[in-house]
Amino acid sequence: MSLVIFSTSSYGSGISPDSVDYLSAAKGMVSGEGLIGYDGSPFVLWPPFFSSILAAIDSVGIDPLDGARFFNALIFGLIIFFSSLWLLKTYKFNPLSLFGLLVIFLSVPVFWVSQYIWSEPLFILLVLVSLYMIVRFLENNDKMILVLAAIFTAIACITRYPGITIIMTGLLLLLLDRNATLKTRLINGVTFGLIASLPLVAWLVRNLIVYATLAGERTPTNTIIQSVKSAISTLSAFFLPREIDGVFRGLIFIFVSVLLCIFFAKIMRNTKHRSSIIGKQYLMPLLIFTVIYMCFMIISSTLSNADLLDQRLASPVYLPIIMLLIIGIVNLPLLWKNYRWEKVINKLLVIFLFIWLIYPFWEITTLIRDSNQDGVSGYSYSSRKWSDSELVYYLKEHSLSGQVFGNGPDVIYLNTGIRTKLTPQKHMYNAPDYQLNELPAFSKILVDYESVYVVWFENVQRGNLYDLQELDSLYDMDLVVKRSDGEIYLVREKN
């Protein structure tokens, strides 16, 4: 928790376009405008739970920017606490379990997303708690635990849409439960599925009735090969430095993953080893969730205009993968148990693992240092670059009376509270083949409104928009103000 607070002490939490949408929806809930994005569009691309939390923070008089920072710091602390508690309850304390504790503490992807005003930290915590509850139910068949597992899963689903992967995981585990009759399995599955899916279904039906869309417009953008390559590259970077060639790093990751699966299959088949496996009750839940989640995200990035799988989108499987690795590492000595060189091999294994810890330690200390010097790494509107923006300062000091467009409407809303439209798009975001014809609508606005402004930031790069030269060739654009990082134009139809 203190790591997140310390790393965001200089410039605050990281703020991305998605963050601004969360904040806008929260403000809309408090003001009575409803769930709307920073540009006034319906808030349907994300479920409402995280914005509801920000709205609750705002309603008690706390700035949601500050509240979100401390909230995600708290969630990060709970993630580390819960994961560590799981480890200590499952394994006796020894050098290998100490390694596991340190790996969990140095969870770079989880730490990074916790620095931002994003819903991922809360989602990660809900994933871990839901899977743990499902395992507990399979162990003792307590119906109350099943209901709790379904409730946590339901909250995960209205935090992020990929929460449905927890429903899929839970249903599969419940239907495959060998300790229950077929009838009991079906009853448990139906109970879990109904409770877990009800809030999400209600939200999607609401979107369909009010806005005629389930979760916003989605257009295929990436090939399946691109999506798979991106997934492998991202997952391999969790464990190996990005300086290593991407193909080589990916091959190492695939090789180790295959070896791990072979190892699990080998010890599970061996009746002599099966009773000695530590943490085996968590093996299938973690593995099934990881596979289902990754397949879901790969398909999503292929069938919609979602970004390719990156560190943020893959962060929910980081700890499940780490836990699988810990299960593998703790049980690895079973392969050479009672061998002559058993103690030597165990010591070499421990030495290798602790040497590897240098990588996540270096990564997390670099993140903390850079965050305090320049703001949270990545594309953040709270970084030093944006805090020194002359154009942002001008917008704070001077109100624009009229209709405002911009290539950074999220930046404008974040700093002024003015809901701003995006300048005309040539094609949908991340979908160059999906052409848009927004110029006629823009021209109509020029006729309907006396003053229409375009605010253009040099720091914002959105390749799907008409650039300034293209806009200037289509309309009369009179320069109102020019600053080092952008300009403001008064736009009219050409005479």
C-alpha positions, 0 to 999 in steps of 0.5 A: 500500500505504501509503495503506491502512495509513495510512488504517486506522491509527486504527481498523483495517480496515473490518468489515462483516457479511460481514467477520465471516463471513469471520473466523468461517469462518477461526476455525472452520478453525483450531479444527476447527469447520469453515467456519461463519458467526458464527451457526453456520450453514454458510458457503456464501454465499461461496467459501472461499479468502479465509477460508482465507488468514485462517485461515493468518494466524491459524494462525501466531499473527497476529491475523486482524484485523491480518493482513487489514489488511496483506494487503489493503494488500499486494494494493492495492499489487500491483493498482496496481503491476501496472496501472501496469506494464501501462500503461508496457509498452503506452504510451510515456511522455507526458502522456496515459500520465502521466494514466493512471498518476495515474488508476490510483493514485487508484483510489477504489473499489479503495482503498475496498474495500481498507480493508475485510476483504473479498475484493474486492481479491484478486479484482480482482488475480486478474481483472487477472492472468487477463485479462493471461495470456489476452491473452499466450496469444493473442499467443504460443500458449504452453500454459503461459501458458494453464494459468497463466491457468486457475489464476489464474481458478480461484483467482478463482472460489473467491474470489468466485462472480462469478469465473465471468465470467472463465471466460466471458470466457476461453472466448469469447476462445479460441473467437473466436481467428482465429489458431487452427484450430477444433480448436485453439480447442476444445481450448484452450477445454476445457483452460481451462474444465476447469482454471478451473472444477474447484475451484469445481465441487468446492466447490459439489458439497461444499455440495450433498452436505453442506448440500443447497444450492449457495450458500445460499438465494437469492430474487428481490428486485429488478426488472431496471429497479431493477438496471440503474438501480443499475448505471448510477448506481454506474458513473457515480459512479466518474467524476462527483461524486455531488452531480450529479443521478443521472439527469443523471449517468447520462445523461452516463455512457451518452452517453460510453460510446456515444461511446467504443464508436463511436470504437473501432468507427471506428478498428478499421474504418479500415485506416489507423488499425488498425495505429497503435492502441496497446493494441488487443490488450487492447481486446476482453478488457477490453470483453468482461469488463466487459460480461459481469461487469455483466450477471452482477451485474445478473441476480444482483441481480434473481434473488437477494436480493443487494444492488443493485449498489453501489461494492463490487460494481462495484469489479472493473470499475473498472480494466478500464473505466479501462484502456478509457478510457486506450486510448481517450484515448491513441488519440483523437488519431488522429481529428485527426492531421495536422489544422492544430490538432492540437497545440492540441487535444492540449494542450486534451485533456491540460488537461481530463483533468488538471483532472478528476483533481481529483475522484478526488484529492478523493475519496481524500483525503476517504476517508483523512481520514474514516477516520483521524477516525471509522473507515472510511466506510460501515457498519463495526463498527470505526468510532468509533461502535462502539469507544465502544459501552457495550453492547459494553463490557458484553458484553466484561466480562460473559458471558451464560450461556444461549442468546443472540439479537440483532439484531446477532449479527455484532457480538456474535461479533466482540467476544466470540467467542460465536456468536449467532443472529439474532432472529426474522425476518419476511421474508428479507433484501432480500425483503419478499414472502418471508415467514418463520415463525421464531416457532414455532422461537424459542418452542421454544428458550424451552422447551428452554433455561432462559435465553434472552437478546436483545441489542438494539443501537440502531445496528443497523437490520435491517428484516426482523426483529421489532422490540422492541415486536413481541417484547414483545407476544409474549413476557415480556421482562425488562430485564437491562441498559440502556446508551445504545446498547442493551439486554439482555433475558431472554426467556420465554414469556408465562404 
